[in-house]
Amino acid sequence: MNKRFLGLILLLIVYILASLLGIGLFILFKNIFSVLINILICDVIATVFVWICGLILKTASTYDPYWSVQTIIIYIPLLFYYQNWNWFTIIPVIVIGLYSIRLTTNFAIGFHDLTYVDWRYKLIKEKTKKFYQLVNLLGICMFPTLVVYGASVPLFIYASLNSFSYLDIIGSIIILGGTILELIADRQMKKFIKTRKSRDEVINVGLWKYSRHPNYLGEISIWFGVALILIINNFSYWYCIVGAIINLLMFLIISIPLEEYHMKSYKPLMIDYIKSTSLYINLLLVFI
C-alpha cells in the first residue's frame, strides 16, 4: 500500500478515535461541569490522545490537522446537544467548514508519509533535545489547542442561542472573506514555487506584493469573524474577543518572527522584502 495513503488513513483513524473520545467524555461529564469547561477538558484530553498516538506512530505530524478541524468537530455536536439546528446556526458550519477543508487539504497535499515533519518541529527538536517530547506536548500540541479553543468560544456560545439578527451574518462574511484570501494567497504561492528559478527567490507578486503574510491575515480575520458572529448582536459577550486577540498575538510574537528568521537564513533577499513590505496594513488598505 502507498505510504502516503497508509499514513493518511492512520491519521484519519486517530482523529475519529479522538473525536469519539471527546464526545464520550463530554456526555460523561455533562452533569458535572458547565458546557464550556466540559468542552475544554475534553479538548485537552483529545489533544493528549493525539500526542500519544504521535509517540506510537513516531511522528509529530499527527497533530498538524488538529487545529484546522477542532472547531467544526466541536461545533456540530454542540448543535445536536442543544437541538438548535436553525438556518442561522448552520451558516457558521458552512463557512468554518470551508476553512477547515482548506487547511486540512493543504496538509494532505504536503504530506508524504509518517516520516514527514514540519521544519519548525525539526528546529524545536534540535534546540530542546531530550526535552523535545515535553515541548511537543505543551508547545506544539497543547498551546495551539488552547488558543483555538479560546478563539472558538464565541461560536460555542452561539450554538446555544435561539435569537438571531442579520448582523450576525457579518461575522460569517468575514470568515468567508478570510478563507478566500487564504485560498488566493495559496494559489499565488504554489504558482510562484512552480515558476521560480531558484529557492533563494522571494515571492513579491499578487497579494504578496502588499503583505508579507496574506495567508496569516486571512487566518487572523477568520477568528475575529468568529468573535463577531456572537458579539456584534450580543455585546454583553464582548470579552469573548480575547481569544481572537491572543491568536493575533501568537502570529505576531511567535509564528511570523520564527518563519521570517528561518527564511532569512537561506533567502538573502528576504531582508529587503521585509523592509519594503508590511505585515498586513498595505493589503488592508488595498481592500478598503
C-alpha positions in Angstrom: 0.0 0.0 0.0 1.2 3.5 -0.8 3.0 5.0 2.2 1.3 8.4 1.8 -2.2 6.8 1.6 -1.5 4.5 4.5 -0.3 7.4 6.6 -3.4 9.5 5.9 -5.6 6.5 6.7 -3.8 6.1 10.1 -4.2 9.8 10.8 -7.9 9.6 9.9 -8.4 6.7 12.4 -6.5 8.7 15.1 -8.9 11.7 14.6 -12.0 9.5 14.5 -11.0 7.9 17.8 -10.0 11.3 19.3 -13.5 12.7 18.3 -15.3 9.7 19.8 -13.2 10.0 22.9 -14.0 13.7 23.3 -17.8 13.3 22.6 -17.9 10.3 25.0 -16.2 12.2 27.8 -18.5 15.3 27.2 -21.5 13.1 27.7 -20.0 11.5 30.8 -19.1 14.9 32.3 -22.2 16.8 31.2 -23.8 16.8 34.7 -20.5 17.7 36.4 -19.1 20.7 34.6 -20.5 23.7 32.7 -20.6 23.2 28.9 -17.6 25.4 28.2 -15.4 23.8 30.9 -16.6 20.4 29.8 -15.5 21.2 26.2 -12.1 22.5 27.4 -11.5 19.3 29.4 -12.5 17.0 26.6 -10.4 19.1 24.1 -7.3 18.8 26.3 -7.7 15.1 26.7 -8.3 14.6 23.0 -5.1 16.6 22.3 -3.1 14.3 24.7 -4.6 11.3 22.9 -3.4 12.6 19.6 0.0 13.3 21.1 0.3 9.8 22.4 -0.7 8.4 19.0 2.2 10.5 17.6 4.5 8.8 20.0 3.3 5.4 18.9 3.5 6.3 15.2 6.8 8.0 15.9 5.8 11.3 14.3 4.9 14.8 15.5 2.8 15.3 12.4 -0.3 13.6 14.0 -1.2 17.0 15.5 -0.9 19.1 12.3 -4.6 18.8 11.2 -5.9 19.2 14.7 -6.4 22.9 14.9 -8.0 23.0 11.4 -10.7 20.6 12.4 -11.0 21.3 16.1 -13.7 24.0 16.0 -16.0 22.3 13.5 -15.8 18.9 15.2 -16.9 20.5 18.4 -19.5 23.0 17.0 -21.5 20.4 15.1 -22.1 18.0 18.1 -23.0 21.1 20.1 -25.8 21.8 17.7 -27.1 18.3 18.4 -26.6 18.7 22.1 -28.7 22.0 22.2 -31.1 20.7 19.4 -30.5 24.1 17.8 -30.4 23.3 14.1 -31.6 26.6 12.5 -30.6 28.2 9.3 -28.6 30.9 11.1 -26.6 28.3 13.2 -25.9 26.3 10.0 -24.2 29.2 8.3 -21.1 29.0 10.6 -21.0 25.3 9.8 -20.6 26.1 6.1 -18.0 28.9 6.4 -15.9 27.3 9.2 -16.2 24.0 7.3 -14.7 25.7 4.2 -11.9 27.0 6.3 -11.3 23.5 7.8 -11.3 21.9 4.4 -8.8 24.4 3.0 -6.3 23.8 5.9 -6.7 20.1 6.0 -6.4 19.8 2.2 -3.1 21.8 2.4 -1.8 19.4 5.0 -2.8 16.3 3.0 -1.2 17.7 -0.2 2.1 18.4 1.5 2.0 15.1 3.5 4.3 12.4 2.1 4.2 9.7 4.8 4.5 9.4 8.5 8.2 10.4 8.4 7.0 13.9 7.3 7.9 16.6 9.8 7.4 20.3 9.6 10.6 22.3 9.5 9.5 24.1 12.7 9.4 20.8 14.6 12.9 19.9 13.4 14.2 23.3 14.6 12.4 22.8 18.0 13.8 19.3 18.3 17.3 20.5 17.7 17.0 23.1 20.4 15.2 21.2 23.1 16.9 17.8 22.5 15.9 15.4 25.4 13.0 17.7 26.4 11.6 17.6 22.9 8.6 15.3 23.7 7.5 17.5 26.6 7.8 20.6 24.4 6.0 18.7 21.7 3.1 18.1 24.1 2.9 21.5 25.7 4.1 23.8 22.9 3.4 22.1 19.5 0.1 20.4 20.6 -1.4 21.9 23.7 -0.7 25.6 23.2 -2.4 25.8 19.8 -5.3 23.7 21.1 -5.9 26.3 23.9 -5.5 29.2 21.5 -8.1 27.8 19.1 -10.4 26.8 21.9 -10.3 30.4 23.2 -10.9 31.8 19.7 -13.8 29.3 19.2 -15.7 30.1 22.5 -17.9 32.7 20.8 -19.1 30.0 18.3 -19.7 27.5 21.1 -21.9 30.0 22.9 -23.7 30.9 19.7 -24.7 27.3 19.3 -26.9 27.6 22.4 -28.7 30.8 21.3 -32.2 30.9 19.8 -32.1 34.6 19.0 -30.9 35.9 15.6 -30.0 39.2 14.0 -29.0 39.7 10.4 -25.9 41.5 11.8 -24.7 38.0 12.9 -24.0 37.3 9.2 -21.3 40.0 9.2 -19.1 37.6 11.1 -19.7 34.8 8.7 -18.9 37.1 5.7 -15.6 38.0 7.4 -14.8 34.3 7.9 -15.6 33.5 4.2 -13.6 36.5 3.1 -10.6 35.4 5.2 -10.8 31.9 3.7 -11.0 33.2 0.2 -8.0 35.5 1.0 -6.1 32.4 2.1 -7.0 30.4 -1.0 -5.9 33.2 -3.3 -2.6 33.5 -1.4 -2.1 29.7 -1.5 -2.7 29.6 -5.3 -0.3 32.5 -5.9 2.4 30.9 -3.7 2.0 27.5 -5.5 2.3 29.2 -8.9 5.4 31.1 -7.7 7.1 27.9 -6.4 6.5 26.2 -9.8 7.9 29.1 -11.8 10.7 30.4 -9.7 14.3 29.9 -10.9 15.9 29.2 -7.6 14.9 28.6 -4.0 16.5 31.9 -3.0 13.8 33.9 -4.7 11.2 35.8 -2.5 7.6 36.0 -3.7 6.6 39.6 -4.4 3.6 39.3 -6.7 -0.2 39.4 -6.2 -1.3 39.7 -2.6 2.3 39.1 -1.5 3.3 42.4 -3.1 1.2 44.2 -0.5 1.6 41.9 2.5 4.4 39.6 3.6 1.7 37.2 5.1 -1.6 37.5 3.3 -2.4 33.9 4.4 -1.9 34.8 8.1 -4.0 37.9 7.5 -6.8 35.6 6.3 -6.3 33.4 9.4 -6.5 36.3 11.8 -9.6 37.7 10.0 -11.4 34.4 10.3 -11.1 34.3 14.1 -12.2 37.9 14.5 -15.1 36.9 12.3 -15.9 34.1 14.6 -16.0 36.5 17.6 -18.3 38.9 15.7 -20.9 36.2 14.9 -21.6 36.3 18.7 -20.6 39.8 19.8 -22.0 42.1 17.1 -25.6 41.4 18.3 -24.8 40.3 21.9 -22.3 42.9 23.1 -22.6 41.6 26.7 -20.2 38.9 25.4 -17.6 41.5 24.4 -14.9 39.7 26.4 -15.1 36.7 24.0 -12.9 38.6 21.6 -10.0 37.9 23.8 -9.4 34.5 22.1 -9.1 36.2 18.7 -6.6 38.8 20.2 -4.5 36.0 21.7 -4.5 34.3 18.3 -3.3 37.6 16.7 -0.5 37.9 19.3 0.6 34.3 18.6 1.2 35.1 15.0 2.9 38.4 15.7 5.1 37.2 18.5 5.8 33.5 17.6 4.8 32.3 14.1 5.8 35.3 12.0 9.2 36.0 13.6 10.1 32.3 13.6 9.2 31.9 9.9 10.9 35.1 8.8 14.1 34.2 10.8 14.1 30.8 9.0 13.6 32.3 5.6 16.4 34.9 6.1 18.8 32.0 6.7 18.6 30.9 3.1 16.9 33.8 1.3 19.3 36.9 1.2 16.6 39.0 -0.5 14.2 38.4 2.4 15.8 41.3 4.4 14.9 43.8 1.7 11.5 42.3 1.3 10.8 42.7 5.0 11.9 46.4 4.8 9.7 47.2 1.8 6.6 45.2 2.5 4.3 45.4 5.5 2.9 42.6 7.6 -0.7 43.3 6.9 -1.5 47.0 6.7 -0.8 47.7 3.0 -3.1 44.8 2.0 -5.9 46.1 4.2 -5.6 49.5 2.5 -5.9 47.9 -0.9 -9.3 46.2 0.1 -10.5 49.4 1.8 
